[in-house]
Amino acid sequence: MNTLILLSALATGQPAPATFHSPAPVAAKGDVKAGPPLLHTFDLTNATAGTVTITKVEAGCGCLRQALATEVLPAGEKTKLALEVNTLTQPDGPNRWQATVSYKVELPGAPAQTGTLLLQLTATLSREISVTPPQIAFSAAGEVSKELVVGDKRAKPLTVLKAASSAAHLTVEIGQVANGAVGRTQPVTIKLAANAPTGHRDESVILYTDDADYPELRIPVRVLKRAAGAVTATPEAVSVRLAAGQTEVSTLVQLRSPDGKAVSIAGAESDLPAVQVKCSTGSGPVATVRITVPETVAAQPGRCTVRVRMNDQGGEVSIPVSWAGKK
């Protein structure tokens, strides 16, 4: 809506009418050290004569957290949208992250109009420390643990002192540091308890260090706790990269029942609409889901979750999907 109005105004030589907008929709942060979260707050202004209702804020990357101060803005009012990038999960070099704000404008005596506002955050990341892997995904019916390693090649490396998790069923054990020829490493073990509630949820683990430049490191943790005997996915998580010349990249996921019974899919969708999902029909020993990430999405690092609803077995299978950006 905004683009068409602006082009029309330029063609007639008239000033563009007042709109819902951000005075600075692009924030260039320059050179940034990867590790601490990258924060920026965008100002949003209702310059229309009516009421603006923000209906949705959609991030282009799972690495983005968002916080909107106000959803409904009378004429002349302003609000703020805070975006936070988990830089640990992002590659070195130039990066661009964006969020799309969908809104509705209600003017007195006129039909409601809808539009979108694109906000962008850019930075060039460089890395002194590493967390490998930078995010953890659990998919299990019982107790399971995974290890990550914090690495630091600086002359005065950091040490992880303590940790906290966002859920009682996630516990963290900090290992001993080891100094080697390529720097210091320190293992951290994250455990998912056997009594964790079934279903899918996004959690996090925070590592607290003795370094003032890196006081805390936030690790995203995706949990899919399956009920015993539930349908399983192979692979449990999908990670893809768009090669040069590719316009999209696809992966096939197979679903099976542990007891060998026939399985059938009721439906499947991604929580990021641009990621396409197709599933097999009918019933058989194996059901399939094809996940396709288009170039417009895979060019920059990101992640989403594909949720598959089962028929006879009931329940849902969640498949974490991530992409590392274009080569």
Buried (B, 14 or more C-beta within 10 A) or exposed (E): BBEEBBEEEEEEEEEEEBBBBBEEBEBEBEEBBBBBBBEBEBEBBBBBEBBBBBEEBBBBBBBBBBEBEEEEBEBEBBBEBEBBBBBBBBBEEEBBBBBEBBBBBBEEEEEEBEBBBEBBBBBEBEBBBBBEBBBBBBBBBEEBEBEBBBBBBEEEBBBBEEBEBEBEBBBBEBBEBEEEEEBBBBBBBBBBBEEBEEEBBEBBBBBBBEBEEBBBBBBBBBBBBBEEEBBBBEEBBBBBBBEEEBEBBBBEBBBBBEEEEBBBBEEBBBBBEBBBBEBBEEEEEEBEBBBBBBEEBBBBBBBBBBBBBBEEBEEBBBBBBBBBBBE
